[in-house]
Amino acid sequence: MPEEPRYWFPAKRYGGGWGPPTTWQGWLVIAGYVVLVAAGAVVIEPSIRPGLFIVHLLLLTVVVIGVCRAKGKPPRWRWGKRDSP
């Protein structure tokens, strides 16, 4: 019987999307996201260039969502225990 892949980001029990990471790789992705957002806030100075900072946040968020889609359990709407195997 084939082994189920080890997902970095498990599906949430209720609703759509992913829950907190379950592997060190997932936590590294989240930590990198936080560090890059903070670095952008220091370098870009959102009070002076808010548009550029928003673009920075959007790009980082798109990358994190892409990693979650690639390394997380496939997203779909879940209703709790009814969806459990």
Summary of the structure (lengths in Angstrom):
residues: 85
radius of gyration: 16.1
end to end distance: 16.0
largest distance: 57.3
contacts: 191
relative contact order: 0.22
helix: 55%
strand: 9%
